[in-house]
Amino acid sequence: MHIPVPGRREKDPYAIWVAEVMLQQTQVTTVRPYYDKWMANFPDIKSLARAHEDQVLKIWEGLGYYSRARNLHKAAKLILSDHQEVMPPTSTELLKIPGIGPYTAAAVASIAYNEVVPLVDGNVLRVLSRIEMITDDISKAATKSKITEKLRALIPKDQPGAFNQSLMDLGRSICTPVRPGCPTCPVSQLCRAYLQGHPGDFPVKPIKKKTPHYHIVIGLIRRGDCFLIQKRPSSGLLGGLWEFPGGKIEAGESEQEALLREVREETSLTVGIGEKIGTIKHAYTHFKITLSAYFCDWSEGEARIHAATENRWVKKNQLNQYAFPKANLKILDLLGTN
């Protein structure tokens, strides 16, 4: 089934902005329902700017890369206050808005405002590196600059947005990282890598390092009919999301020993460990985790704030009102709360 790419055929700079931010490093099939839900809740810059951060993160929940949601929110507030709710029409002006980088600025400026500016994402880098058979490492700034300049000479002045979208879509649908569809590619006869028989050798990338793996344990601490949740700091990994207390299991510790230590360090509470809920596996961009969860029963003490920014006791049927990291959501699925 063909899934329409969010933001394509759009001229609304806000819709293009949201779509391109969501699509970075994320598949179209994953983004589509999130994009639709986002636009239904925040149809314009004003509605996004006036929303509470918790509401923004809840709508984004499960999509990952949460700093992008926070940056969209912050930028919307600035555009509302400093630009009369209108996104600037040039990539140079867009780059002055915190959270908008070269890729996003070029996407909005070329697609919405017809600015002749090249748009370089991972798909475009792959397409050009194969067409030109570029042997330089595409992760290096110098290589990206070289490809950007090649595109600058190619981009048509009358349809820059269509050209940029076509290149991105070519990389997404045909010139894929693995098993590219070269026989159906409209530019295969211009592609040096295809004509020489080895498109799979491009683009050239650095050798991947082994992905770190961590064992995590968390506690669902019960007091009466409520569970304790904590809010992470706004900056950093998973910033602004809620989670259950816990952390990494140190060398030589059992899950239970690590959980008691982490709960004490994070909340100052004394708890008793109860039934194990389950263990799940989850992968983030740069590391993987195995996460075990236990019910815990509050014994004594008041929950203190240490690494978190807020503690809150919440009833089980209210947990789905809060934005949690994907790994915590998998635990909540085991409880039947989502």
C-alpha beads as a LAMMPS data file, in Angstrom:
LAMMPS data file: protein, C-alpha beads

338 atoms
337 bonds

1 atom types
1 bond types

-500.0 500.0 xlo xhi
-500.0 500.0 ylo yhi
-500.0 500.0 zlo zhi

Masses

1 110.0

Atoms # bond

1 1 1 0.000 0.000 0.000
2 1 1 1.319 3.445 -0.903
3 1 1 1.614 5.747 2.114
4 1 1 1.495 9.452 1.156
5 1 1 4.569 11.309 2.399
6 1 1 3.538 13.907 5.000
7 1 1 4.117 17.468 3.861
8 1 1 4.482 16.614 0.167
9 1 1 2.382 18.710 -2.213
10 1 1 2.014 21.180 0.645
11 1 1 2.719 24.893 0.415
12 1 1 1.980 25.675 4.052
13 1 1 5.437 26.301 5.574
14 1 1 4.269 25.155 9.006
15 1 1 3.006 21.798 7.669
16 1 1 6.232 21.301 5.706
17 1 1 8.307 22.174 8.774
18 1 1 6.513 19.667 11.009
19 1 1 6.640 16.915 8.377
20 1 1 10.333 17.306 7.618
21 1 1 11.278 17.343 11.299
22 1 1 9.317 14.130 11.858
23 1 1 10.718 12.443 8.754
24 1 1 14.360 12.875 9.739
25 1 1 15.696 9.351 10.445
26 1 1 12.143 7.957 10.636
27 1 1 10.164 5.882 8.101
28 1 1 7.128 7.371 6.356
29 1 1 4.891 4.531 7.578
30 1 1 5.837 5.398 11.160
31 1 1 5.475 9.159 10.735
32 1 1 2.111 9.284 8.946
33 1 1 -0.200 8.687 11.956
34 1 1 1.931 10.934 14.182
35 1 1 1.814 13.732 11.609
36 1 1 -1.964 13.449 11.270
37 1 1 -2.431 13.451 15.048
38 1 1 -0.069 16.411 15.481
39 1 1 -1.817 18.514 12.830
40 1 1 -5.215 17.672 14.317
41 1 1 -4.071 18.936 17.732
42 1 1 -1.784 21.765 16.571
43 1 1 -3.074 22.884 13.150
44 1 1 -1.038 26.092 13.150
45 1 1 1.858 27.858 14.837
46 1 1 -0.360 29.687 17.328
47 1 1 -1.969 26.495 18.667
48 1 1 1.448 24.857 19.056
49 1 1 3.000 27.892 20.727
50 1 1 0.181 28.121 23.276
51 1 1 0.214 24.409 24.165
52 1 1 1.829 23.110 27.358
53 1 1 5.058 21.157 26.879
54 1 1 3.525 18.056 28.486
55 1 1 0.751 18.118 25.871
56 1 1 3.288 18.471 23.050
57 1 1 5.350 15.538 24.322
58 1 1 2.248 13.383 24.786
59 1 1 1.248 13.883 21.133
60 1 1 4.837 13.055 20.098
61 1 1 5.034 10.074 22.488
62 1 1 6.551 6.978 20.862
63 1 1 8.099 8.765 17.876
64 1 1 11.481 9.211 19.573
65 1 1 13.986 12.061 19.247
66 1 1 11.999 14.086 21.783
67 1 1 14.291 17.106 21.542
68 1 1 12.719 17.698 18.119
69 1 1 9.273 18.091 19.682
70 1 1 10.642 20.467 22.309
71 1 1 12.470 22.469 19.620
72 1 1 9.316 22.719 17.496
73 1 1 7.478 24.025 20.544
74 1 1 10.146 26.602 21.439
75 1 1 10.488 27.763 17.845
76 1 1 6.713 28.157 17.486
77 1 1 6.681 30.459 20.519
78 1 1 9.451 32.574 18.984
79 1 1 7.761 32.718 15.566
80 1 1 4.499 33.761 17.230
81 1 1 6.131 36.518 19.281
82 1 1 8.826 37.793 16.900
83 1 1 7.472 37.036 13.415
84 1 1 3.720 37.614 13.801
85 1 1 3.030 33.871 13.438
86 1 1 4.601 33.748 9.955
87 1 1 7.629 31.576 9.221
88 1 1 10.461 33.599 7.626
89 1 1 10.621 33.131 3.834
90 1 1 14.359 32.509 3.378
91 1 1 16.698 29.778 4.585
92 1 1 19.047 32.422 6.017
93 1 1 16.290 33.870 8.217
94 1 1 14.977 30.432 9.168
95 1 1 18.430 29.407 10.385
96 1 1 18.275 32.197 12.954
97 1 1 15.428 30.409 14.733
98 1 1 16.763 28.055 17.438
99 1 1 16.108 24.418 16.582
100 1 1 15.947 24.923 12.806
101 1 1 19.045 23.551 11.076
102 1 1 20.275 23.708 7.463
103 1 1 18.184 20.727 6.287
104 1 1 14.889 21.977 7.718
105 1 1 15.549 25.562 6.632
106 1 1 16.242 24.436 3.063
107 1 1 13.125 22.232 3.007
108 1 1 10.771 25.007 4.128
109 1 1 12.417 27.711 1.999
110 1 1 12.533 25.692 -1.224
111 1 1 9.183 23.877 -0.965
112 1 1 7.051 26.652 0.527
113 1 1 8.802 29.759 -0.788
114 1 1 10.584 28.510 -3.959
115 1 1 14.017 29.583 -2.787
116 1 1 16.756 28.072 -4.938
117 1 1 18.614 26.276 -2.174
118 1 1 19.798 22.646 -2.144
119 1 1 18.346 20.280 0.417
120 1 1 20.761 17.632 1.672
121 1 1 19.545 14.730 3.788
122 1 1 20.656 11.114 4.044
123 1 1 18.595 10.111 1.017
124 1 1 20.059 12.868 -1.144
125 1 1 23.609 12.085 -0.016
126 1 1 23.092 8.453 -1.019
127 1 1 21.622 9.310 -4.438
128 1 1 24.371 11.770 -5.355
129 1 1 27.175 9.600 -4.030
130 1 1 25.994 6.783 -6.317
131 1 1 25.342 8.957 -9.363
132 1 1 28.755 10.635 -9.060
133 1 1 30.456 7.548 -7.517
134 1 1 31.884 9.668 -4.712
135 1 1 34.511 7.710 -2.794
136 1 1 34.803 10.146 0.129
137 1 1 33.220 9.396 3.503
138 1 1 29.771 11.052 3.483
139 1 1 29.865 11.537 7.260
140 1 1 32.563 14.186 6.826
141 1 1 31.609 17.850 6.525
142 1 1 33.869 18.334 3.491
143 1 1 32.047 15.585 1.567
144 1 1 28.634 17.022 2.422
145 1 1 29.833 20.452 1.281
146 1 1 31.051 18.980 -2.004
147 1 1 27.691 17.329 -2.650
148 1 1 25.844 20.519 -1.662
149 1 1 27.818 22.489 -4.240
150 1 1 27.114 19.892 -6.928
151 1 1 23.404 20.218 -6.149
152 1 1 23.578 23.989 -6.186
153 1 1 24.685 23.796 -9.819
154 1 1 21.924 21.318 -10.716
155 1 1 18.864 22.731 -8.952
156 1 1 16.412 24.369 -11.388
157 1 1 15.556 27.966 -10.632
158 1 1 11.884 27.591 -11.548
159 1 1 11.099 24.463 -9.465
160 1 1 13.579 24.099 -6.599
161 1 1 11.020 22.569 -4.227
162 1 1 9.931 19.910 -6.710
163 1 1 13.567 19.058 -7.460
164 1 1 14.445 18.684 -3.770
165 1 1 11.376 16.570 -3.026
166 1 1 12.046 14.361 -6.045
167 1 1 15.590 13.627 -4.934
168 1 1 14.475 12.802 -1.388
169 1 1 11.673 10.571 -2.649
170 1 1 14.030 8.850 -5.095
171 1 1 16.324 7.955 -2.204
172 1 1 13.430 6.894 0.007
173 1 1 11.610 4.680 -2.491
174 1 1 14.115 3.477 -5.136
175 1 1 17.716 4.376 -4.317
176 1 1 17.446 2.637 -0.947
177 1 1 20.379 1.726 1.338
178 1 1 19.932 -2.012 0.709
179 1 1 18.840 -3.635 -2.589
180 1 1 18.221 -0.399 -4.548
181 1 1 15.688 -0.653 -7.364
182 1 1 18.110 0.364 -10.100
183 1 1 16.155 -1.178 -13.030
184 1 1 13.188 1.098 -12.256
185 1 1 15.255 4.202 -11.457
186 1 1 14.566 7.122 -13.820
187 1 1 18.197 8.271 -13.645
188 1 1 19.909 4.880 -13.782
189 1 1 21.628 5.709 -17.085
190 1 1 23.238 8.732 -15.420
191 1 1 24.395 6.739 -12.403
192 1 1 28.071 5.848 -12.553
193 1 1 27.847 3.350 -9.698
194 1 1 24.999 1.478 -11.431
195 1 1 26.673 1.532 -14.847
196 1 1 29.843 0.090 -13.318
197 1 1 27.882 -2.589 -11.498
198 1 1 28.315 -1.786 -7.811
199 1 1 25.793 0.745 -6.461
200 1 1 25.771 -1.150 -3.150
201 1 1 29.335 0.048 -2.454
202 1 1 28.076 3.613 -2.101
203 1 1 27.819 5.786 -0.150
204 1 1 31.106 5.323 1.657
205 1 1 30.626 5.431 5.428
206 1 1 32.820 4.924 8.491
207 1 1 32.835 1.474 10.087
208 1 1 30.135 1.271 12.749
209 1 1 31.221 0.894 16.330
210 1 1 29.695 -1.832 18.470
211 1 1 26.430 -0.624 20.007
212 1 1 26.610 -0.430 23.837
213 1 1 24.096 -2.504 25.792
214 1 1 22.845 -1.723 29.292
215 1 1 20.775 -3.655 31.807
216 1 1 18.179 -1.422 33.474
217 1 1 15.744 -2.071 36.301
218 1 1 12.760 0.089 37.262
219 1 1 10.217 0.021 40.056
220 1 1 6.496 0.710 39.874
221 1 1 6.172 1.986 43.417
222 1 1 2.665 1.635 44.839
223 1 1 1.223 3.731 47.653
224 1 1 -2.471 3.063 48.051
225 1 1 -3.944 3.120 44.547
226 1 1 -1.227 5.374 43.114
227 1 1 2.149 4.855 41.402
228 1 1 5.150 7.193 41.667
229 1 1 6.391 8.733 38.420
230 1 1 9.232 11.209 37.889
231 1 1 9.792 13.874 35.267
232 1 1 13.164 13.970 33.511
233 1 1 15.004 17.297 33.066
234 1 1 14.037 19.121 29.861
235 1 1 17.564 18.955 28.479
236 1 1 19.266 15.705 27.598
237 1 1 18.055 12.281 26.525
238 1 1 14.251 11.856 26.715
239 1 1 13.990 15.333 28.214
240 1 1 10.654 16.330 29.721
241 1 1 9.215 12.800 29.719
242 1 1 7.856 10.940 32.738
243 1 1 9.270 7.616 33.897
244 1 1 9.350 5.155 36.764
245 1 1 12.321 5.309 39.184
246 1 1 15.247 3.044 38.369
247 1 1 18.539 2.880 36.524
248 1 1 21.507 0.805 35.401
249 1 1 22.431 -2.435 37.155
250 1 1 26.047 -2.162 38.312
251 1 1 28.565 -5.002 38.023
252 1 1 27.966 -7.643 40.688
253 1 1 24.452 -6.434 41.563
254 1 1 21.280 -8.451 41.295
255 1 1 18.216 -6.767 39.795
256 1 1 16.669 -6.403 43.235
257 1 1 19.829 -4.935 44.790
258 1 1 20.160 -2.427 41.954
259 1 1 16.500 -1.445 42.227
260 1 1 16.668 -0.790 45.974
261 1 1 19.804 1.326 45.468
262 1 1 18.347 3.301 42.548
263 1 1 15.048 3.981 44.339
264 1 1 16.920 5.196 47.410
265 1 1 19.246 7.424 45.324
266 1 1 16.466 8.864 43.181
267 1 1 13.623 9.222 45.687
268 1 1 14.978 8.655 49.247
269 1 1 12.088 6.205 49.740
270 1 1 12.178 2.879 51.526
271 1 1 10.292 0.249 49.548
272 1 1 9.693 -3.451 49.486
273 1 1 10.164 -5.292 46.204
274 1 1 7.188 -7.299 45.014
275 1 1 6.284 -9.268 41.899
276 1 1 8.363 -8.976 38.742
277 1 1 6.242 -7.516 35.944
278 1 1 8.473 -8.564 33.069
279 1 1 11.558 -7.833 30.971
280 1 1 11.623 -6.051 27.618
281 1 1 14.307 -5.125 25.100
282 1 1 14.514 -1.736 23.429
283 1 1 16.929 -0.028 21.049
284 1 1 17.748 3.670 21.015
285 1 1 19.832 5.389 18.348
286 1 1 23.192 4.858 20.018
287 1 1 22.595 2.069 22.551
288 1 1 20.347 -0.835 23.469
289 1 1 18.785 -1.797 26.773
290 1 1 17.292 -4.791 28.506
291 1 1 14.783 -3.421 31.031
292 1 1 13.234 -5.340 33.907
293 1 1 10.335 -3.968 35.957
294 1 1 9.065 -4.846 39.417
295 1 1 6.146 -3.802 41.540
296 1 1 7.387 -2.105 44.701
297 1 1 5.411 -1.209 47.819
298 1 1 6.062 2.070 49.629
299 1 1 7.206 1.540 53.230
300 1 1 8.203 4.959 54.504
301 1 1 9.517 8.393 53.598
302 1 1 8.475 11.221 51.302
303 1 1 9.595 11.164 47.676
304 1 1 12.479 13.609 47.243
305 1 1 13.704 15.248 44.064
306 1 1 17.273 14.422 43.112
307 1 1 17.948 13.842 39.380
308 1 1 14.296 14.377 38.405
309 1 1 12.539 17.737 38.215
310 1 1 9.196 16.572 39.641
311 1 1 7.631 13.619 41.462
312 1 1 3.958 12.762 41.145
313 1 1 1.720 10.014 42.583
314 1 1 -0.705 8.959 39.844
315 1 1 -3.550 6.456 39.713
316 1 1 -3.135 3.533 37.332
317 1 1 -5.990 4.655 35.077
318 1 1 -4.379 8.110 34.744
319 1 1 -0.918 6.948 33.670
320 1 1 -1.873 7.109 29.984
321 1 1 -2.303 10.885 30.318
322 1 1 1.465 11.312 30.703
323 1 1 4.182 11.099 28.056
324 1 1 6.586 8.197 28.745
325 1 1 9.669 6.870 26.911
326 1 1 8.979 3.932 24.592
327 1 1 10.611 1.414 26.952
328 1 1 8.321 2.476 29.810
329 1 1 5.342 2.276 27.443
330 1 1 6.200 -1.368 26.752
331 1 1 6.002 -2.020 30.499
332 1 1 2.673 -0.187 30.672
333 1 1 1.436 -2.409 27.848
334 1 1 2.142 -5.406 30.101
335 1 1 -0.112 -3.772 32.697
336 1 1 -2.862 -3.064 30.197
337 1 1 -2.845 0.706 30.760
338 1 1 -2.302 1.730 27.098

Bonds

1 1 1 2
2 1 2 3
3 1 3 4
4 1 4 5
5 1 5 6
6 1 6 7
7 1 7 8
8 1 8 9
9 1 9 10
10 1 10 11
11 1 11 12
12 1 12 13
13 1 13 14
14 1 14 15
15 1 15 16
16 1 16 17
17 1 17 18
18 1 18 19
19 1 19 20
20 1 20 21
21 1 21 22
22 1 22 23
23 1 23 24
24 1 24 25
25 1 25 26
26 1 26 27
27 1 27 28
28 1 28 29
29 1 29 30
30 1 30 31
31 1 31 32
32 1 32 33
33 1 33 34
34 1 34 35
35 1 35 36
36 1 36 37
37 1 37 38
38 1 38 39
39 1 39 40
40 1 40 41
41 1 41 42
42 1 42 43
43 1 43 44
44 1 44 45
45 1 45 46
46 1 46 47
47 1 47 48
48 1 48 49
49 1 49 50
50 1 50 51
51 1 51 52
52 1 52 53
53 1 53 54
54 1 54 55
55 1 55 56
56 1 56 57
57 1 57 58
58 1 58 59
59 1 59 60
60 1 60 61
61 1 61 62
62 1 62 63
63 1 63 64
64 1 64 65
65 1 65 66
66 1 66 67
67 1 67 68
68 1 68 69
69 1 69 70
70 1 70 71
71 1 71 72
72 1 72 73
73 1 73 74
74 1 74 75
75 1 75 76
76 1 76 77
77 1 77 78
78 1 78 79
79 1 79 80
80 1 80 81
81 1 81 82
82 1 82 83
83 1 83 84
84 1 84 85
85 1 85 86
86 1 86 87
87 1 87 88
88 1 88 89
89 1 89 90
90 1 90 91
91 1 91 92
92 1 92 93
93 1 93 94
94 1 94 95
95 1 95 96
96 1 96 97
97 1 97 98
98 1 98 99
99 1 99 100
100 1 100 101
101 1 101 102
102 1 102 103
103 1 103 104
104 1 104 105
105 1 105 106
106 1 106 107
107 1 107 108
108 1 108 109
109 1 109 110
110 1 110 111
111 1 111 112
112 1 112 113
113 1 113 114
114 1 114 115
115 1 115 116
116 1 116 117
117 1 117 118
118 1 118 119
119 1 119 120
120 1 120 121
121 1 121 122
122 1 122 123
123 1 123 124
124 1 124 125
125 1 125 126
126 1 126 127
127 1 127 128
128 1 128 129
129 1 129 130
130 1 130 131
131 1 131 132
132 1 132 133
133 1 133 134
134 1 134 135
135 1 135 136
136 1 136 137
137 1 137 138
138 1 138 139
139 1 139 140
140 1 140 141
141 1 141 142
142 1 142 143
143 1 143 144
144 1 144 145
145 1 145 146
146 1 146 147
147 1 147 148
148 1 148 149
149 1 149 150
150 1 150 151
151 1 151 152
152 1 152 153
153 1 153 154
154 1 154 155
155 1 155 156
156 1 156 157
157 1 157 158
158 1 158 159
159 1 159 160
160 1 160 161
161 1 161 162
162 1 162 163
163 1 163 164
164 1 164 165
165 1 165 166
166 1 166 167
167 1 167 168
168 1 168 169
169 1 169 170
170 1 170 171
171 1 171 172
172 1 172 173
173 1 173 174
174 1 174 175
175 1 175 176
176 1 176 177
177 1 177 178
178 1 178 179
179 1 179 180
180 1 180 181
181 1 181 182
182 1 182 183
183 1 183 184
184 1 184 185
185 1 185 186
186 1 186 187
187 1 187 188
188 1 188 189
189 1 189 190
190 1 190 191
191 1 191 192
192 1 192 193
193 1 193 194
194 1 194 195
195 1 195 196
196 1 196 197
197 1 197 198
198 1 198 199
199 1 199 200
200 1 200 201
201 1 201 202
202 1 202 203
203 1 203 204
204 1 204 205
205 1 205 206
206 1 206 207
207 1 207 208
208 1 208 209
209 1 209 210
210 1 210 211
211 1 211 212
212 1 212 213
213 1 213 214
214 1 214 215
215 1 215 216
216 1 216 217
217 1 217 218
218 1 218 219
219 1 219 220
220 1 220 221
221 1 221 222
222 1 222 223
223 1 223 224
224 1 224 225
225 1 225 226
226 1 226 227
227 1 227 228
228 1 228 229
229 1 229 230
230 1 230 231
231 1 231 232
232 1 232 233
233 1 233 234
234 1 234 235
235 1 235 236
236 1 236 237
237 1 237 238
238 1 238 239
239 1 239 240
240 1 240 241
241 1 241 242
242 1 242 243
243 1 243 244
244 1 244 245
245 1 245 246
246 1 246 247
247 1 247 248
248 1 248 249
249 1 249 250
250 1 250 251
251 1 251 252
252 1 252 253
253 1 253 254
254 1 254 255
255 1 255 256
256 1 256 257
257 1 257 258
258 1 258 259
259 1 259 260
260 1 260 261
261 1 261 262
262 1 262 263
263 1 263 264
264 1 264 265
265 1 265 266
266 1 266 267
267 1 267 268
268 1 268 269
269 1 269 270
270 1 270 271
271 1 271 272
272 1 272 273
273 1 273 274
274 1 274 275
275 1 275 276
276 1 276 277
277 1 277 278
278 1 278 279
279 1 279 280
280 1 280 281
281 1 281 282
282 1 282 283
283 1 283 284
284 1 284 285
285 1 285 286
286 1 286 287
287 1 287 288
288 1 288 289
289 1 289 290
290 1 290 291
291 1 291 292
292 1 292 293
293 1 293 294
294 1 294 295
295 1 295 296
296 1 296 297
297 1 297 298
298 1 298 299
299 1 299 300
300 1 300 301
301 1 301 302
302 1 302 303
303 1 303 304
304 1 304 305
305 1 305 306
306 1 306 307
307 1 307 308
308 1 308 309
309 1 309 310
310 1 310 311
311 1 311 312
312 1 312 313
313 1 313 314
314 1 314 315
315 1 315 316
316 1 316 317
317 1 317 318
318 1 318 319
319 1 319 320
320 1 320 321
321 1 321 322
322 1 322 323
323 1 323 324
324 1 324 325
325 1 325 326
326 1 326 327
327 1 327 328
328 1 328 329
329 1 329 330
330 1 330 331
331 1 331 332
332 1 332 333
333 1 333 334
334 1 334 335
335 1 335 336
336 1 336 337
337 1 337 338
